[in-house]
Amino acid sequence: MEPEQYIRALDTIGRLSEPAKRNAIKALALPDESRILDLPCGIGSQICWFLDEYPQVSVTGADLAEEHIAFARERLQRSDKTRSCELVLADMNNLELENDSFDLIWCCDGLWPGPKDMGCPAEEPYDILDGLVRITRPGGRVAIAFWSSQKLLPGFADLEATLNATKGTMRLFHPSTNPELHFMRTPAWLRRAGLTDIEVKSFAADLCAPFDELEREGLAILFNMLWEPAEPEVSESTWEKYSSLANPESDSFILNDINYAGLLTYTMYVGTKTSC
Ligand SMILES: C[S@@+](CC[C@H](N)C(=O)[O-])C[C@H]1O[C@@H](n2cnc3c(N)ncnc32)[C@H](O)[C@@H]1O
């Protein structure tokens, strides 16, 4: 995907999941003056949401992609939030940030283990997590959040299950054959990194018609990302049915149904660095 398309996808899909992520951020109940690292910060949306929820904190946003940092910088300038935040280019695999410096590390959709050519930062999450723990202050927390599920074809559960069972779709959730590397094993990753008091909580974002243009675009990108790769693995009739629901030109385009109601969930895993 070209950088501009990727930014557009982050923006539009990010809007769909915004309520879930905002509620996860709220559930962290951060004290005033906390220092937060948002890594990878992508295009900076969640930096804004942290500062909306906690006007007294400071946030450092870090990402490997210069284009994302540039987009985030503009967004923060536009919303007049630059006073409480800074942006840095950084590779999660090689963090040059000081030891014990953050009260919270927030890592949302950033630690999917898998091949780099799929956009994953590493095949395994362990070294990255050790790095995150190093820069967390004793008593501080590491919060790892993942997009954990979705229901997007209301009324067509069989079809959605068939599409989801394809290798093409599963590539997003099962990048490895090792079950320990599945994102739902994050509690084990956090314990292995020496964190304690592990907490897990899931948050939903409802997706209800009528949709505005940006929401429709986000859902269309999501449909494509999830299910385009399923085509060679399903029957012609399954693909025809799916295409009629997912094609904006079709009379049965599912997003035109005023009764459309779907959802996305995010799951947040939090661990605490012990104070010695
Ligand atoms: C799916 S996006 C998530 C961004 C943001 N956390 C969000 O939820 O919108 C993944 C981000 O990880 C960044 N990234 C990929 N590999 C990285 C690495 N090794 N170090 C830092 N950032 C990386 C990409 O540039 C991209 O912005």
The ligand as an SDF file (V2000), in Angstrom:
LIG
                    3D

 27 29  0  0  0  0  0  0  0  0999 V2000
   -1.5190   -0.3190   12.4020 C   0  0  0  0  0  0  0  0  0  0  0  0
   -0.5640    1.1250   12.6280 S   0  0  0  0  0  0  0  0  0  0  0  0
   -1.0810    1.5800   14.2720 C   0  0  0  0  0  0  0  0  0  0  0  0
   -0.8260    3.0290   14.5730 C   0  0  0  0  0  0  0  0  0  0  0  0
   -1.5340    3.5820   15.8080 C   0  0  0  0  0  0  0  0  0  0  0  0
   -1.0510    2.9800   17.0230 N   0  0  0  0  0  0  0  0  0  0  0  0
   -3.0350    3.4000   15.6860 C   0  0  0  0  0  0  0  0  0  0  0  0
   -3.6160    2.5990   16.4460 O   0  0  0  0  0  0  0  0  0  0  0  0
   -3.6350    4.0790   14.8510 O   0  0  0  0  0  0  0  0  0  0  0  0
    1.0650    0.4870   12.8440 C   0  0  0  0  0  0  0  0  0  0  0  0
    2.1130    1.5560   12.9400 C   0  0  0  0  0  0  0  0  0  0  0  0
    3.3370    0.9260   13.3110 O   0  0  0  0  0  0  0  0  0  0  0  0
    4.3970    1.6320   12.7090 C   0  0  0  0  0  0  0  0  0  0  0  0
    5.5790    0.7530   12.7420 N   0  0  0  0  0  0  0  0  0  0  0  0
    5.8040   -0.3900   12.0320 C   0  0  0  0  0  0  0  0  0  0  0  0
    6.9910   -0.9390   12.3940 N   0  0  0  0  0  0  0  0  0  0  0  0
    7.5080   -0.1260   13.3660 C   0  0  0  0  0  0  0  0  0  0  0  0
    8.6990   -0.1480   14.1240 C   0  0  0  0  0  0  0  0  0  0  0  0
    9.6140   -1.1200   13.9600 N   0  0  0  0  0  0  0  0  0  0  0  0
    8.9320    0.8400   15.0080 N   0  0  0  0  0  0  0  0  0  0  0  0
    8.0240    1.8460   15.1730 C   0  0  0  0  0  0  0  0  0  0  0  0
    6.8680    1.9160   14.4800 N   0  0  0  0  0  0  0  0  0  0  0  0
    6.6130    0.9480   13.5810 C   0  0  0  0  0  0  0  0  0  0  0  0
    3.8660    1.9720   11.3300 C   0  0  0  0  0  0  0  0  0  0  0  0
    4.5670    3.0290   10.7420 O   0  0  0  0  0  0  0  0  0  0  0  0
    2.4120    2.3280   11.6710 C   0  0  0  0  0  0  0  0  0  0  0  0
    2.2780    3.7110   11.9290 O   0  0  0  0  0  0  0  0  0  0  0  0
  1  2  1  0
  2  3  1  0
  2 10  1  0
  3  4  1  0
  4  5  1  0
  5  6  1  0
  5  7  1  0
  7  8  2  0
  7  9  1  0
 10 11  1  0
 11 12  1  0
 11 26  1  0
 12 13  1  0
 13 14  1  0
 13 24  1  0
 14 15  1  0
 14 23  1  0
 15 16  2  0
 16 17  1  0
 17 18  1  0
 17 23  2  0
 18 19  1  0
 18 20  2  0
 20 21  1  0
 21 22  2  0
 22 23  1  0
 24 25  1  0
 24 26  1  0
 26 27  1  0
M  CHG  2   2   1   9  -1
M  END
$$$$
